[in-house]
Amino acid sequence: MQSYSTSFLTDSYLKYIGWTLHDKHRDVRLKCLKALKGLYGNQDLTSRLELFTSRFKDRMVSMVMDREYDVAVEAVRLLITEIIPKLQESGEISHLLTPYPSVSQSSICKFFVS
């Protein structure tokens, strides 16, 4: 996907990756998160992932509570190393946290930032 980013990093292809975040098999969810980590890690590609991020960030956040430990850990790694820093740069971090009103947003930010 990185090699042919102009072809594959479009909404028509990325939606399939987003759908695999909901797959019932843990291996599929885990490989999807690892693939996303590679895509988000490439600075040249992150601008093409903005629509994908806006559509699937709630799912990526909810995956930290996945019933499979390794999937949950990989979701946390993706959020901490790739997603949250980019949202902080753009000032969109509060949009990531609004679905969780019972949890203090400042405590979540402190957790992810530290």
C-alpha positions as CSV (number, residue, x, y, z in Angstrom):
1,M,0.0,0.0,0.0
2,Q,2.9,2.4,0.7
3,S,4.5,1.6,-2.6
4,Y,1.4,2.4,-4.6
5,S,-0.2,4.9,-2.2
6,T,-1.8,7.0,-5.0
7,S,-3.9,4.0,-6.0
8,F,-4.6,2.3,-2.6
9,L,-4.8,5.2,-0.1
10,T,-8.2,6.3,-1.4
11,D,-11.5,6.1,0.3
12,S,-12.6,3.2,-2.0
13,Y,-9.8,1.0,-0.7
14,L,-9.3,2.3,2.8
15,K,-12.9,1.5,3.8
16,Y,-12.1,-2.2,3.6
17,I,-9.2,-1.8,6.0
18,G,-11.6,0.0,8.3
19,W,-14.1,-2.8,8.1
20,T,-11.5,-5.3,9.2
21,L,-11.2,-3.5,12.5
22,H,-14.6,-5.1,13.2
23,D,-13.7,-8.6,12.1
24,K,-14.6,-11.4,14.5
25,H,-11.2,-13.1,14.1
26,R,-8.5,-11.6,16.4
27,D,-5.7,-12.2,13.8
28,V,-7.5,-10.1,11.2
29,R,-8.0,-7.2,13.7
30,L,-4.4,-7.5,14.9
31,K,-2.9,-7.5,11.4
32,C,-5.1,-4.5,10.5
33,L,-3.8,-2.5,13.4
34,K,-0.2,-3.4,12.5
35,A,-0.7,-2.3,8.9
36,L,-2.3,0.9,10.1
37,K,0.7,1.6,12.3
38,G,3.0,1.3,9.3
39,L,0.8,3.7,7.2
40,Y,0.4,6.3,10.0
41,G,4.2,6.0,10.7
42,N,5.0,7.3,7.2
43,Q,4.8,11.1,7.3
44,D,4.2,11.3,3.5
45,L,1.0,9.3,3.8
46,T,-0.7,10.7,6.8
47,S,-2.5,13.5,4.9
48,R,-4.2,10.8,2.8
49,L,-5.5,9.1,5.9
50,E,-7.5,12.1,7.3
51,L,-10.9,10.8,6.1
52,F,-10.1,7.3,7.2
53,T,-9.1,8.6,10.7
54,S,-12.3,10.7,11.0
55,R,-14.4,7.7,10.1
56,F,-12.7,5.0,12.1
57,K,-11.1,6.7,15.1
58,D,-13.9,5.8,17.4
59,R,-13.5,2.1,16.5
60,M,-9.7,2.4,17.0
61,V,-10.3,3.9,20.5
62,S,-12.8,1.3,21.4
63,M,-10.3,-1.4,20.5
64,V,-8.3,-0.7,23.6
65,M,-11.0,-2.6,25.4
66,D,-10.9,-5.6,22.9
67,R,-11.4,-9.0,24.5
68,E,-8.2,-10.2,23.0
69,Y,-5.2,-8.8,25.0
70,D,-2.8,-8.6,22.1
71,V,-5.3,-6.7,19.9
72,A,-6.0,-4.2,22.8
73,V,-2.2,-3.7,23.3
74,E,-1.7,-3.0,19.6
75,A,-4.6,-0.6,19.6
76,V,-3.0,1.3,22.5
77,R,0.3,1.4,20.7
78,L,-1.3,2.7,17.5
79,L,-3.1,5.4,19.4
80,I,-0.2,6.5,21.5
81,T,2.5,6.5,18.8
82,E,0.6,7.6,15.8
83,I,-3.0,8.8,16.1
84,I,-3.0,10.9,19.3
85,P,0.1,13.0,18.4
86,K,-1.3,13.9,15.0
87,L,-4.7,14.9,16.6
88,Q,-2.8,17.0,19.1
89,E,-1.0,18.8,16.4
90,S,-4.2,19.6,14.6
91,G,-6.1,20.4,17.8
92,E,-8.6,17.6,17.3
93,I,-7.8,15.7,20.5
94,S,-11.1,16.7,22.2
95,H,-13.1,15.2,19.4
96,L,-11.4,11.9,20.1
97,L,-12.5,11.9,23.7
98,T,-16.0,13.3,23.5
99,P,-17.7,9.8,23.2
100,Y,-16.6,9.1,26.8
101,P,-18.2,11.8,29.0
102,S,-18.0,9.7,32.2
103,V,-14.2,9.8,32.0
104,S,-12.4,13.0,32.7
105,Q,-10.9,14.1,29.4
106,S,-7.9,15.7,31.2
107,S,-7.1,12.3,32.8
108,I,-7.2,10.6,29.5
109,C,-5.0,13.2,27.9
110,K,-2.5,12.9,30.7
111,F,-2.5,9.1,30.3
112,F,-1.9,9.2,26.5
113,V,0.6,12.1,26.6
114,S,2.8,10.8,29.4
